[in-house]
Amino acid sequence: MKYLVFILLFCFSSIFIRAQVPRSEAEDVHHVMSAAYWKMWNDTLQKAIDHGIEQYRKATASIDLPDVKPGTAIQVKQLTHSFLFGGNIFVYGQLATPAMNSKYEHTFGTLFNAATIPFYWKTLEPEQGKPRFEAGSSYVYRRPPTDPIVDFCNQKGIMTKGHALVYGLRLHGHPTWMPDDRNIMDSLFCRHIRQLAQRYGDRIKLWDVVNEPIDQANRGLMPDDYTFKCFQWARRFFPSSVQLNINDVDLHSPIELHRRYAELTRNLLSRGTKIDHIGIEMHIFDPLEASDIAKGKDPYISPALLKAKLDCLRTTDLPIHISEVTVCAPDTTAHGKLIQAVIARNLYRLWFSYPTVEAITWWNVVDGGGASGEPSYSGIYDKAMNEKPAYAVLDGLINKEWKTSFVTRLNKNRQLTFRGFRGKYLLTWKDRHGKLQQRTIIVE
């Protein structure tokens, strides 16, 4: 009986916590965030965000149904998003129990439609000539063998992104056997990219070709002009359908660095480099920073400044991917988890409303799933894979608020017209014989 009461209380507490995530200052009755925070994320801004979402994330669809009787009830249900909502899949198969691993896997396909797969060369090929592609390869935390992940994602229809072909930070990116000779490194980089292209072809749809290349002077010896060369090799070896990204800079960084990033990217484009997207990061690693944000004391991620930095990247004329998102809670209390959820909700809404953003990727999905030095409670799940308020926020946005579903009746012109979020839809109705009919459409 006591056990039953505990379960009921736990379930009630979870529902209560979810219901308490405030969307505005007026709803923040428990003062999760300060008045100074809500002054930045005020009602005027929220209305502007709503307007941007309506304008940029939706489209109008008109479908002729000549064989359907006017007045017939049509169920319109959105199945998938065109927008990419992703997570890194770095602890695939590495959690404590089969049940936890199963729930982790289930997140991809029910919440996330995209997965970032770890291809850090240092741990992918710790011994030269013996890459860890296959199931059963040696265990490395947060670096599971890549073949099983690619197979899993392809089977579930998850958009796959390889991260990364080459990492500009040599300390974390390159195998220890990498020589200190630019000419030899040149040939090794080329061979590495060719090997990955031959193995995966178009089974991986996106690649971060070069990750964090800007501050090379402080990141270790690399071949001259390696960023340009890596893109040239990637375009040569990968199928033309594979999309190639550049990724760098945290949104915390000074706006001057964003201008430099945009300048570097425009220079690559002017030299004939084919770049499909530009990636930008947002890592709130420090629990104290999360606390400062709640108090309205963190100037680095004010909405106006975030927009100004995205505006810098927009000058490249490339779609923007918010490629790595960390939102740490200030602590593990219920109040701290709510702070994380509110920050996440407003950031996702702001990014989703920006015209050229096409993807948002949460970085560490599970508490304790980060690299050394990264926060232990920045997941949408806790360490036991229990959903946190941040999970409820993302699920509420992605699967409810930002999905279009309704029932209507076909007009006399036998044309179904509606405005909905971009993606794949299923139309369902009964014909004059009472037989169920269905049709899939794409709203773009």
N, C-alpha and C positions, 0 to 999 in steps of 0.2 A: 504494500500500500504506500509506504514511504517512497519507494522507488517510482511508483506511478505519479505521486504528487510532484516529485522532483522533475520528472519528464514534462508534466503539464506546465510547471513553473518555467522550465527552460524554454519550452515552445512559446509560452506567453511572452516571456522576456524578449525572445527573438523578434516576435511580431511587433512588440512595443518599440524596440530599438529601431526597426525599419520604419515604423510610422513616425518616428520623431526626427527624421532627417529633414531639416528645414530647407525650404526653397527660397525664402525671402526673410527679411528682418521681421516682418509681421508674424511669420510662422515660427520664428526662433524663440519660442516661449521659455525654453530652458537655457537661453543665452549660451548656446554652443559656441557661437562666434560673437565677437564684439561689435558694438555699433560702428566702430571705425572700419571693420571689415565690410559690413553691409553698406557703408557709405561708398566704398569702391564698387561693390557688386549690387548697386542700387536698382530700384524698379525701372528706372529709365533705361539703364544698360540691359536689364533682363528683357525688356520689350524690344530693344534693338537686336538682341540675340535671337529672340523668337522670330523677328522679321527676317533676319538673315537665314535662319533655318528654313523658313517657309519659301524664301526666294531661291536659295541655292541648292537645297537638298531635296526638293520636290519637283515633280514635273506633271504636266497635264496629259492624260491618256484619253484617246477616243477610239473605241473598238466597235466595229460594225458586227452585229450578230443577226444576219438576214434570215436565218432559219429559226430564230427564237421569237415566240409570240410576245407582242407588246404587253407590258404589265407583269411579265414573268419575274419572280424574285430571283435576283442574282446575288450570290455571296461572293464578295471580293476579299481575298486574303493574301497578304504579302507573305511570301515564303523566305526570301533572302534579300539582303542589302547589296547594292552596288558599292556603297562606301565600305571600306575595310576597317573592321574592329578586330584588333589582334592582341595577342599576348606572346611573350617569349615562351618557348616550350622546353626550357633548359633542364628541367628535372623530370623529363619523361621517363617513367619506369623506375625512378629513384626514390620514391617516397616509402614510408615505413611499412605499409601493408598493401596487399592487392586491392582492397576496397578503396584506399586513399588514391592509389594509382588510377583506378577505374574512374573515380570521380574527377580527378585531374584531367584525364583524357576526355571525359564527357563535356568538360568546359569548352573544348574546341568543337564547335558544331552547334552547341546550344547557346552559348554566349558569344564566343569569338568565331569569326569566319576566316581568320588568317592566323598564321603561326610563324614566328621567327625562329629559325633552326640554327643552333650554334655550329659554326664552321671555323672556329678560331684555329688557325694553322698550328699554333704552339701545342695544343692538346689533340688536334686531329691527326698530326703526324709527329709524335714525340721522338720516334726513331725514324731516321730518314729511309724512305722507301717502304714503310710499313704503316700506312694510314689506318685509322680506326673507323672504317666505314661500316663494317658488318656487325650484326648481332653477335654477342659473345666476345667482342673486343674488350680490352682491359677497362676497368672501371675508373672513370674520372668524374668527380662531382661537378654537376652542372654542364657536363660535356658528354652526354650519352652518344653512342654510335649513331651515325646519321641515317644509314639506310632504313632502319625500322621506323624512324620518325617520318621520313619521306613517304614510305609505304602507307603508314597510318593516315597521314594527311591526304594523300591522293585518294585513298579508299573512301574517306569521309567528305571529299570535296572541299577541303580546307585550302585556301590560298597559301602557298609556301614561299617564304623568303629566306634565302641563305645569308647569314651574317658572320663573317664577311669574306670576300675573296682575299683581300689584303687589309691588314689593320695597321694604321700609321703609327700606333704606339708600339714600338718594337718590344718593350718589356713584356706586354701581355699578348702580342700578336704573333710573334715569330718563334719557331722551334729553337731550342738552345743550340742546335747544330748549324744554324744559319751563319755563314762566314761573314767576315767584315771586309768584303770585297764587292764594290758596287757592280762590277762587270759580271761576276759570278751570280750575284743576287738577281741581276736582270734575267739571266737565263732560267734561274730557279723559279722566279715569279711567273714567267711565261709558261713554263712546264706545269706549274701548280694550277694555273687557271685552265690550261688545256685539259688537264686530268679531270678536273671537276666538271668541265663542260662535256667531256666524253662520257663520264659516268652518269650524269643526271640529265643531260639534254634539256628538254622542256618540262621535266617532271618537277623542277623548281622554277616557279614563275617569275620570281624577282630575286635580284642579288644586290646587296650593298657591295659594289665593286671595290671601293676604297672607303674605309671607315676612319674618320677623324684625321684628315691629312693636313690640316692648316698649319698647326704649330710644329712643323717638322724639325725646326732648328733645335727643339728641346726634347725630341722624342726618339733619338737614336739614328744611327747610320741607315740610309736608304738609298736606292738607286736614284740618279738624277732624273727629274721629270717623271717619276714613277707613277704618279696619279694619271697623267695623260696616257702613258704606255699601258697601264692596266686596263683602262677603258678600251683602248684599241685592241688589245688581246681578247678581252671579253667579247667585244662585238665580232671579232673574227671567229672565235671558237664556238660561242653559244648560238643556238637557233635564233632567228630574227624575232620570234615571238616572245623571247625572254626579255624582261624589262630590267634595265640597269640603273641603279641608284647611286647617288653620292650621299654620305651621311657625316654630319659634324655639328658641333656647337650646341651648347646647352642654352636654353632660353634665359637662364640666369645671367649669362655672359653679357658684358657691355655691348651696347648696340653697335659700337665700332667693329666688334668682331663679326657681327652678323653682316655688316657691310663688306667686310673683307671676305667672308665666306661667299657672299653673292658675287663679288668681283672675281674670285678664283673660279667659280662655277661658270660665269659668263665668259671668262677667258678660255676655259676648256671648250665651251660650246662654239666660240668663234673660231677655234682651231679644227672644227669638224667632229668633235667628240659627240657621240650619241648618248645623252643622259635623259632618262625618262622621268625621274622624280628627284627632288631634293629633300633630304631628311633632316629633321631638327629634333633635338632631345630636350627633355624636361625632367630633371632628377631632383626631387626634394628628398635628399638623403638624411638630413639632420633632423632628429625629433624636435630639437629646440627651434628649428626654422618653422616646422609645422605649428608649434605653439605661437611663434611670433606672427605667423600668417593669421591665425585665429584672432589674435589681438589687433590685427590691422597694422602691424609694425614692419612688415616685410615689403619694401618698395620694389623688389626685383620682379615680382610677378603681378604687378598691378595690371588690370585689364588693358589700360591704355598703352602701357609699355609692351605687353605681349603682342598686341595688335601691331604696334610700330615695328617690332622685330619681324613679324610675319610679312609686313609690307616690304621690308628689305629683301626678303627671299622672293617675294612675288616679282621683283624686277628681273629675275632670271627667266620668267615666262614658263617655269616648270611647275607642275603640280607639287604640293607640299605634303610630305608624310611626317606626322608627329610620331617619330620612330621609336622612342624609348621614354616611357612615362613612369616615373616613380613618385608616389605620394605617400610619404611616411606619416604614420600617426604619431602624435607626441608621446603617447604611452599606450599601454594595453588595457586601460580602463574603458568602460562603456562610453564615457564622455570623450576620451581620446579617439576612439574608433569613429565616433560621429563627426569629429573634426576632420578626420581623413576623408570621410564620405562627402561632407559638404565641399571641401576643396576639390575633390575629384569631380563632383557633379558640375560645379561652375566651370572648371577648366574644360571638361568634355563639351559642355554646351557652347562655350566660347569658340573652341576649335571647330566644332561641327557647323557653326554658323559662318565660318570664314570661307569666302568663295572658292579658293583654290586648294584648300585642304581636302585630301582624298582618303586619308588613313590615320588612325590613332592606335598605338600599340602600348598596352600596359606591360611593364617590364617584368617584375618578379611577382608571379601570380600567387605564390604561397609565402606566408611569413616564414622567415628563416631560409628562404630559397635564393638569397642574394649572394654575390661574391664577397670575399673578405673585405671588410670596411663598409659594406652596404648595410642599410638598416635591416633589422631582423623582423620588423613588423610593418612592412610596406605592401603586404599582399592583400588580395581581395578575399583570401581564405586565411584562417589562422593555421598554426602548425599541425593541428589535427584535422585540417580540411573542413572546418566549420565555416559557413558563410559569414562574412562580416558585413556591416552596413554598407561598406564600399561596393561589395558584390551586389547588394540589393539596388543600389543606385545605378550601377551600370546595366544590370538586368532590366530595371524599370525604364531606362532610357532606350537601350538597344532593342529590347523585345516588346516593349509596350508603347511608350510615348513616341518613339520614332518608327513605328510600324503601322501601316495602314490596313485596317480590316473593317468591313462594314457590309450590310445587306441593303440592296436597293432594288427598285423595280425598273425594268427596261422601258424606255420611253417609246412613244408611238413611231419614231423614226428607226426603231430597232438599233439604236446606237447607245453604247454605254460610255459616258464621259465622266471622268473624275480626276482629282488632283491628289497625288499620293507620293510617298517617299520612293526614291529611285530604287529599282530592284526587280526581282522576279515575283510574279503574282499567279495565283490559281483562281480562276473563275469557275463557280459551280452553280448549276441550276437543274431543274427537272423539265424534260420536254413534255409535249402534249400527251404522251403516253405514260407519264409518270416515271420515266427512266432518267437516272442521274447522268448528267453530261458535264464534262469538265474541259477547260482550256487554259493553257498557261500563256502568259504574256510577259513582256519585258517593258517596264516603264523607265525611260531614259530621257 
